[in-house]
């Protein structure tokens, strides 16, 4: 026998993404300046159980990355994690209301990305949610570069019209990790961004 549950409406749950310019230039520049030149490595694709790192495939994804550090900013600890987490927590409470816990610092921490035209920087259509990353609930991107420092390299979400304001420095973009998206080829300059994921219990 089946029992029907009363529906709990959420008029915003179908919002595929939200964005807002949350941080100033100094905040973003502090993150970029924390990068160490010898720490850049090729970002990979296709992480699976037993091989979470995946493999390098420049046809699908061409970008360098390194781990996002945690430090202190103007006397405030846990920079920039606490600042980013606060914004995402509030956005999730207002919009998706997904069951989330926080960052997975042990095996899936946020990264700083560097897209360069000389390296044909891009990332083809993909999901952030998969077999090895089935606990990812919310993906986020923090724009660290000025939009006039580069051409191309746009975030596109499937089924959504392009939004130029998402290129603004300091803008935090958030979307459920099951939304298909891509980063188009960079055609001039260089772009920095933070990318990461908020984890939670398995969907069930």
ChimeraX attribute file (.defattr): number of C-alpha atoms within 10 A of each C-alpha:
attribute: neighborCount
match mode: 1-to-1
recipient: residues
	/A:1	2
	/A:2	4
	/A:3	5
	/A:4	5
	/A:5	6
	/A:6	6
	/A:7	6
	/A:8	6
	/A:9	7
	/A:10	11
	/A:11	9
	/A:12	11
	/A:13	14
	/A:14	9
	/A:15	11
	/A:16	19
	/A:17	18
	/A:18	15
	/A:19	17
	/A:20	15
	/A:21	16
	/A:22	15
	/A:23	17
	/A:24	12
	/A:25	12
	/A:26	11
	/A:27	16
	/A:28	22
	/A:29	15
	/A:30	14
	/A:31	21
	/A:32	19
	/A:33	8
	/A:34	13
	/A:35	16
	/A:36	10
	/A:37	8
	/A:38	7
	/A:39	10
	/A:40	16
	/A:41	14
	/A:42	17
	/A:43	21
	/A:44	19
	/A:45	18
	/A:46	15
	/A:47	15
	/A:48	13
	/A:49	11
	/A:50	8
	/A:51	10
	/A:52	16
	/A:53	16
	/A:54	15
	/A:55	13
	/A:56	14
	/A:57	13
	/A:58	18
	/A:59	11
	/A:60	15
	/A:61	22
	/A:62	22
	/A:63	19
	/A:64	20
	/A:65	22
	/A:66	20
	/A:67	18
	/A:68	21
	/A:69	16
	/A:70	14
	/A:71	14
	/A:72	10
	/A:73	13
	/A:74	7
	/A:75	8
	/A:76	11
	/A:77	13
	/A:78	13
	/A:79	19
	/A:80	19
	/A:81	15
	/A:82	12
	/A:83	14
	/A:84	15
	/A:85	14
	/A:86	10
	/A:87	14
	/A:88	20
	/A:89	17
	/A:90	11
	/A:91	16
	/A:92	19
	/A:93	11
	/A:94	12
	/A:95	17
	/A:96	19
	/A:97	14
	/A:98	17
	/A:99	15
	/A:100	17
	/A:101	13
	/A:102	16
	/A:103	18
	/A:104	16
	/A:105	8
	/A:106	6
	/A:107	10
	/A:108	17
	/A:109	15
	/A:110	23
	/A:111	19
	/A:112	23
	/A:113	24
	/A:114	24
	/A:115	25
	/A:116	22
	/A:117	18
	/A:118	11
	/A:119	15
	/A:120	19
	/A:121	25
	/A:122	25
	/A:123	22
	/A:124	17
	/A:125	15
	/A:126	20
	/A:127	14
	/A:128	19
	/A:129	19
	/A:130	16
	/A:131	11
	/A:132	17
	/A:133	19
	/A:134	16
	/A:135	20
	/A:136	26
	/A:137	24
	/A:138	27
	/A:139	23
	/A:140	22
	/A:141	23
	/A:142	27
	/A:143	23
	/A:144	29
	/A:145	22
	/A:146	16
	/A:147	19
	/A:148	12
	/A:149	11
	/A:150	20
	/A:151	16
	/A:152	18
	/A:153	25
	/A:154	19
	/A:155	19
	/A:156	18
	/A:157	19
	/A:158	14
	/A:159	10
	/A:160	10
	/A:161	8
	/A:162	12
	/A:163	12
	/A:164	10
	/A:165	12
	/A:166	22
	/A:167	22
	/A:168	17
	/A:169	23
	/A:170	24
	/A:171	22
	/A:172	25
	/A:173	21
	/A:174	22
	/A:175	24
	/A:176	23
	/A:177	24
	/A:178	17
	/A:179	17
	/A:180	18
	/A:181	20
	/A:182	19
	/A:183	19
	/A:184	18
	/A:185	21
	/A:186	21
	/A:187	16
	/A:188	17
	/A:189	15
	/A:190	21
	/A:191	23
	/A:192	24
	/A:193	22
	/A:194	22
	/A:195	20
	/A:196	21
	/A:197	26
	/A:198	23
	/A:199	22
	/A:200	18
	/A:201	13
	/A:202	12
	/A:203	10
	/A:204	3
